[in-house]
Amino acid sequence: MLRKALFFINCIFLLVFSSILFAQQNPGRAEDEIIIKYKKDVTSAEVEKIHKNLRTKIIRRIGKVNVHRVRIATGTKFDDILKTYKRNPKIQYAEPNFKSKVFSVQATTPNDINFDKQWAIKKIEADRTWILEKGQTNSITVAIVDTGIDINHEDLKDNTTTGYNFINDNNNTNDDNGHGTEVAGVIGAKGDNNKGIAGVNWYCKLMPIKVCDSSGEGTYFDLTQGIYYAADNGAKVINISLGGYAYSDILKEAVDYAQSKGCIIIAAAGNDGTDSPVYPASLDRVIGVAATDNLDEVSNLSNFGGYIDLFAPGVEIFTTTFNGGYKYDSGSSIACAYVSGLVSLLISAGCSNKDEVQNILFNTADYIQKDYYKSKYGYGRINAYRAIVNAKNQDNNDIAIMN
């Protein structure tokens, strides 16, 4: 009798746990919205007829790739409309407008500010790196596809450039959430200026592209628009510290387009402690990043699995935040930012393409587990110093060390 009771209790636990995990990973969607891509030979008249017959309304366009974001009429069934679109021979694909979210874990905020709080800089040996490479003044643009940036922050304003707000469809890229500003500080807070902190790259250009609202939520459509914007406006590095669990054709096409323009894309793995694929981090040729702590242990919250390429510090990281402040933050979002900062330094150091950058990153990373295997730990935790030395083809023994 006791065994049966225990079995019954275990079954209940598994059902409850599975439902919670499913809720975390099951991709939500924007209510009553569908993303459609038409085939190349479809005319404007045919497009109008398709939507008229289904009583759907076009609310946004990505004209260069013939993609529409549409809203279905009140009283119609979402699944039926989606199936009708998918069956139409004039449509290349149709999919829900999946939701995305920033990958952040909140932590405490200190009263004092100083470089000694940046343990991660020493862990990845960025402080040794700076004697070789600090970044070239405003020469490398890093797009931060996120919640915007606090453009008036004392430690960021000198490095921030023009971007775009796809939530409100205007040029106001100021951060109303904080997440984008936290990511920006790790990548490119102004170094050696007697203020706040130092980013990995002291002199890069930070391009704020707002695709998430004040709650840290957005959709794949806006994320896609942000990637196209970054690729078309000079970004060499695209940091995406957000994502979702749904695969998307429109997202993959945007990533492919950006890569064809020479962009290097770094994306966060997520913070649900699972090995389920997250997008865009799981897409081919995107550098997927998960988080470690100050002991080089994988964060309990960080996702893991075969799609992870690299790890970087992402627990209790002191960085900038909105409203001119500073705080501790954790998550794969922050880990992703460390890799983006290092990638921008490698480009400053002379690396000319994604393959070269990726090979250096992977071959100079530090193993972080005794029982190391790539299927869970990627190539290891980034080492900025070894990467830059490799990029500059210099011998470690010939280089003075910055204490």
N, C-alpha and C positions, 0 to 999 in steps of 0.2 A: 504493500500500500504506500509506504514511504517513497519507494522508487518511482511509483507512478506519479505521486504528488510532485516530486522533484522534477520529473520529466515534464510535467504540465507547466510548472513554474518556468523552467528553462525555455519552453516553447513560447510562453508569453513574453519573456525577456527578448528572445530573438525577434519576435514579431514587432515589438515596440522599437527595439534598436534599429531594425531594418527600415521601419517607417520613418524614423528620425533621419537616418542616413540618406534615404531616398529623398526626403524633403530638402536636405541640404544640397543634393546633387541634381535633383530633377530641375531642368531649366525652365524658368518662368518665361512668359512672353508678354509683350505689350498688348493690352486688351484690344481686341478687334483690329489688329494690324497685321498685314502680310507684306513681305518683300518679294517683288517680282522682277525677273530679268527676261526681257524679250529677245527673240532671235534677231539677227542683224538685218534681215530683209523685211521686218515688220514695219508698216507705215503708221503715221500718226493717226490716220483715220481708222485703221484696224485696232489700234490701241484704245481709241475712244469708244469704239463699238464694244470691245471686250468688257470694259468697265461699265458701260451703260447697261449692257445685258445683265450684269451681276449687281448693279446698283452700288458699286464701290466708288470711292472717291480718292483721287491721287492727292496726297498731302505733302510729299517731298520727292525730289528727283536727284539722282546722280547721273547727270546727262551724259558724261563721257563714256559710261559703260552701260547705258540704256537700262538703268535700274530705277524702279518706282517703289515708293512706300505708300501703301494704300490702306484705307479704312473701310471695313465692311459696314453695310447699312444696319440700322437697328432692326431687330426682329429676324435677321438672317442667321443661319448657323455657320459658325466659323469653320468647322471641319468640312462641311459641304462645299463652301466657297473655295477653301484651299484645295480640295480634291479636284474641283472643276478647273481651277487655274492649272494644276499640274497636268491634267489631261489635255489641255489646249495645245495643239501642235505649234502654235506661234510663240509659245512661252518656253524659254530654255530651262528655267526652274522657278519654283515658288516655295517659300518657306515662312514660318512664323517669324515675326520680328522679336527674336529672343532677347531676354534681358541680360545685361552684364552688371558686374559690381566690382568695386575696388576691393583689394585684398589687404585689409588692415586689421591690426589688433591693437586696441587702445591700451595705453599704459600711463604711469604717473608723470607729472610735469614738475621739474625742479625749479628752485628759486634762482640758482646761480648758473652762469654760462661760462664754460672754458673748454679748451681743446682736450684737456685730460679726460673729459667725459666720453670722448670718441674712441672707445676701445677697439672698435672695428677697423679703424684706420691702421692701427699697429698690427692687428691680426692679419690683415691682407698685405701688410708692409708698404702701404701707400706713402707713409712718411719717408721711407728710404727712396721710394720712387721719385719723389718731388725734386731731388737733386739732379735727376736726369730729365724729367719731363713733368711740367706743371700744366700743360695745355698751352696752345697758342692763342693770343688775344683775339677773341670773337671770331675764330676761323672755323670752328667745328660746331654745327648746329645739332643739338639734341632735342628732338620733339618729345614732349611729355604729354601723352594722350591720356587724360585723366580728368580731374575736377577743376583745372585751371591752376594758376600760380598767384600768390600774393605779390603782385607786380611792384608794390611799394616797399616790400620787405628790405631792411637795411643790408642784408647779406645776399640778396638775390637781384635787386633792381638793376645793378650795373651789368648783370649777365643775362637779363631777360630781353627777348626780342618779340616781334609781332607774331600773334597767333590768331586763333579763331574760336568762337563759341558756337558749337553746333547744337547745344541745348536750346538757346534763345535765338540762334541764327543772327548773331551780331559780332562785333569786334571786342566786346567786353569779356576778357579772359580772366578776370579777377576770381580768386578762389573763394567759394562760399562754404566749403566743406573742410579743407585743411589737408586732405590726403595728397593732392598734387603738389602742394608746397613742401610737404614732408619729403616726398620723392625728389623734388627739385633740389633741396638742400643737400641731400646725399650726393647727387650727381655733380652739382656745380655751384655750391655756395662759394662766394668770393673768398679766396685764401689770402692770408697774410695782410689783412686789412684792419686788425685790431677790433674786430667785431665778431661775435657769435662763434661760428664754426668754420671749418674748411671742407669744401666738397672734394671729391676725388679729382675732378678737373677744375682748376681755379679760374679758368678763363673761357670756358665754352659759352656758346649762345644757347639759352634755354627757351625753346619755343612752346608756349602754353597752348594746348589744344583741348578745349573743354568738351567732353563727351558724357560726363556724369553730372547729375544735379547735386543739390546741397545735401542730399541723403547718401550720396555715393553710388547711386544707381543710374544706369543708362540702358541703351539698347544696342544690339548689333548694328543696326542701321547707322546710328550716330558714330559708333566706333569705326565702322567702315569708312564713313565720310572723313573722319579724323586721320585715318591712315593715308587715304588719297591726298588729303591736304598736305600732310607732312612730306610725302614723296614729291609733290609738285612744287613745293616751296623751299627746297634746299636742305632738308634734313638729311644728315648722313647716318644718324642713329635715331631709332624710334623706340622709346621706352613705353611699354604697355603693362602697367602694374595693376591690371584688372582682367576680367574675362568671364567666361561662363562654361557650363558643362555640355552645351549643345554644339555639335558640329554644324558648320554653316558654309554653304557654297559662296555666298557673297563675301564673307569674311576671308575665306581662302583666296578668292580672286583679288581682293584688296592687298593681301599680304604678298601674293605673287607679283602684283603690279609694282609695289614698293621695292621689292627685291630686284625687279628688272631695271629699276632706276638707280640701283646701287646702294639702297638703304640696308642697314643691318638692324634687324628687329630683335629686341630682347623682351620676353614676356614672363610674368610671374606665374608660379605654379598653383597658387591658391593656398588657403589656410584651413582646410577641413580634415587634415590628417589622413587622407585617403590616397590610393593609387589610381583613382579614376581620372581619365584624361580631361584636361582643362584646355579651353581654346581662348586665344590663339597659341598658347605655349606649346601645345601638342602638334602643331602644324609643321610640316617639313621645312627645314632651314630656318626656323625660328629658334632662337636660343632660349630654352626653358630653364627657369631659375627657381630654386627652393632655398629655404632659410636654415642657417645654423646659429648656435649660440656662442658665447665667449670661450667655451671649452671644445669647440668644434663638434659638438653633438647636434644631430639634426633636431630642429625644433619640433616639439610634440604636436604643434598645430600645422606644421608645413606639410603640404602634399609631397608625394614621392612617386617613383615608378620609372618605367623605361623611357618616358618622354623627357625626363629631367636631364639636362646637359651639365649644369653647373650648380654649385651651392655658393652662397655668400652670406655674410653676417646679416641677421634679421631679427635679433631679439634685444630689446631695450637699447635701441639706437637713438642717440641724441641728435636731433635735427631741427630744421626750421619748421614753423607751422604758420597758419594764416593769422591775420590781425597783428602781424609783426612779432610773433612770439617764437618760442623754442619749446621743444618737448621731447620726451622719450616715446618712441614708436616701435612696433614690432610687426613682423609679417613678411611674407614672400615678396610683397610690394617693395619693401626696403631693400631686400636682398637683390631684387631685380635692378634697382637703382645703382647699387654698387657695381654690378656688371656693366651697365650702360655707361657709367662714369669711366670705367677702365677701358671700355671699347673706344670711347672718344679720345682717351689718352693715347691708345695704340694708333689711332688714325693720325693724331698730332705727331706721333713719333715716326711716322712714315709708312705705316701699313696701308696698302692701296686697295684692298678688296676684302670681301667677306671671308673668303676661303683662308686668306692669310691670317686675318684676325682670329678666326675660329680655331685654326690649327695652333696658334700661339696660346690662346686661352686654354684649350684642352690639354696641351702638352706641358704647360707650366703650372697647372692646378695642383694643390696639395691633397693627397689622399686624406680622408677624414675619419675613416673607420678601420679598425684592425681587421675585421672580416669584410674587407672591401669587395664589392662587386658592382659593376656599372649599372646593372638593371635597376638598382635602387639608389645609388649614390652618384650617378653620372660620372663625370671625369674628376670630380673632387671640388674642393673649395678654392676659389680664385686666389692667386698670389700676384698682386700688382707688380711688385718689384721684379720677380722672375720674368713676368710677361714683358715688361718694358726693356729689361736687359736683353731678352731674346730678340725683341723688335729692333733694337739698336745694334745688335750683334757685338755687344761688349762683354768682356770677361768680368765676372763679379769682383775679382781681386783687384781690378784696376780702378774701382769706383770708390770714392769717398762715401762714408755712411753718414746720413743725417741723424743725429741723436735727438 
